[in-house]
Amino acid sequence: MDELTLKIKQIDGAKDLPLPAYMTEGAAGMDLYANLPDRTIISQGEIKVVSTGICIALPMGYEAQIRPRSGLAAKCGISIVNSPGTIDADYRGEIKVILINHGDKDFIINRGDRIAQMVINKIEIVHFKVEEILDDTERGSGGFGHTGQ
């Protein structure tokens, strides 16, 4: 497996928090931690932007995707509004996570809680060529539910 080393900066007030980390050897995503001064509550149906306290320097040709944590989604209904959120290679600001509470009760976040995961992906830059006819496939233009399921 290829490895990539990224530069990371912890903003002032976040240097006590763990850096993003893989929780298991086979994990694709690194957990991100809440950089909050105090306990924060996300009420049912509420959206809150939560600081992670980090900035990263991605090389050109890479992106970071910010995704929900499956445990928070399954147990508490916590997700990310713009899932997945995209961090572009030229962005150097703080990573923040837009959380939403789809659960049936208020959700409490404490400083240092794991709130999301970050996956680093290599991307391709594409260019479009306008054509009048596209190659045919078995599916063709079949859309949502085209297989009957």
N, C-alpha and C positions, 0 to 999 in steps of 0.2 A: 504494500500500500504506500502510495506517495504521501509525503508529509510536506506541509507548508508552514513556514514560520511567519507570523504576523506581528507587527508592532501594535502595542496596546498602551493606552494612557488611562490611568485612573484619575478622575477629576478630584479637585480639592473636596474633602469631606467624604470621599468614598474609598480612601486608601486602606481602610480596615476590612473591606469586603473581599471575599474570594474572587479570583479571576474566573472567567468562564471556564468550565471544566466538563470533560466527558465523565459520566458517572459509571460507565461500564466500558470494557475493552471494545465491544462491538457497537457502541452508540454512535449515531450519525450526528446528533445534536449536542451542543454544549449548554449546560444550564446557565441562565442569567439570573442575577440577584437584584432584589429591590433595594435601591438607594433612597431610603425614606428617613426623615428625621424622627418620625414617630409612627406609631401604629396608624394605619389608614383603613377605612372601611369603604368597600364598594357595595352600595346598596343594590337590591334587585333591579335589573334593567339599566343600571348606571354604567357609564363609560368613564374611565380615569386613565390619564397618561402617567405612567410610572417610570421614573428615572432608573437607569442601571448603573450610572456612575462611570461608564467607560466610553472611550472613543477608540476606534480601530483604524488602521491604515491598510486597506485591501489593495493588492496590486491590480493593475488594469487586467481585465479579462476574468475577474472574479466578482462575486456578490455574496452577501450574507443574507440569509432568510431568517426572519424572526417568526417562530411558530409557537402555537400553544403547547403547554405541557399536558400530555394525555391524562395524567392522574388528576390534575386540577379540573380538566374538562369533565371527566367521568364522575368524579366525586362531588364537585362543587359547581359545575356549570360555568367555569371561568374560561374564556376564550380571548382571542385577539380579533379586534374589529376588522383590520385590514390583513387578514391571514392569507398567505404569509406576508409579513412586512418585508420590504426589500431595502437593504443597505447597499448603495452603489459604491463602486470603486473610488469615486472622487469625493465621497462624503467623509468629512473629518470631525463632525460634531458628535455630541453625546448620543448614544443609542437610548431611545425611550420606547416603551412598549404601551400600546393602546389596548388596555384590558377592558372587557365587558363581562358583567355578571348576568348570565342566563339562568342562574340557579334560583331556588325557591326561598333563599334566605340571604341575609347580608354576608359578605365575605371580608374577612380581616386579613390584611397584609402587614407583616412586621418587617422591620429593617433586616435585610439579609435573607429573606425568604426567596426561594427559587420561584420565579414568576413566568418564565418562558424558556425556550431553547433557541439556540442559534446554529444554523447549518451553513457551512461555507461551500459554495458551488463554483465550479468553473463554467463560464458562459461563452457562447459563440455570438459574435456580431454578425447580423445578417443584412443583406441588401435585397430589396424586392425588384423583380422584373415583371412588368405587366404583360399578361398573356390573355388572349381571348378564350382559350380552351385549356383546361387543366387535364392531366392524365386521369383516366378512370380507375376506380377501385371497386371492390366488391360492395363496400358500404355505400359508396357514392355520396349523395347529399343527405342520407338518413340522419336525422337529428335525435333529440331527446327521446328515449324509449323506443328507438327504431327496431330493437330486437324483440319487443313485446314484453319486456320485463320492467 
